[in-house]
Amino acid sequence: MDVILRLFPIKYTKLNSNDNSKFGSVVDSGYNLYDVSNITPQLKYLIKDDIIKGVTYSSLTPYLCKAIQELSAAVLQLEIELGL
């Protein structure tokens, strides 16, 4: 859960992939690559010319599953304590 709690979603303008211009660009959401690479260097990254260009978001799935498991266990414990 620690990894998930340290990620902060952002919105950014994805530039046109043909010429890196704003013409044809779209607003997208994701994570700051610098933050992600410092928090979880073991994720799969898209690298070009030895520079991180993106993250493979599917590599976050195990962290999301673990966070859900931890939250479920916490809810179950609270339900037991409250007699629900």
C-alpha angles and dihedrals in degrees: 000000000000092000093050093047091054094054117092118194118229136187118229141168112257106213124224104277093216098063106357090246127138090240106108092008124144136206110249136173131229140111135300104263093215091055094044094049091050094047099043113015090167093070121105112263134191106237128189124175089354091300124115106243100171148343127247099238093200087069087068091064097091090052091049091049091050091049091051090049091051092048091048091051091050092050091048091051091051091048090052092048092049093043094239 
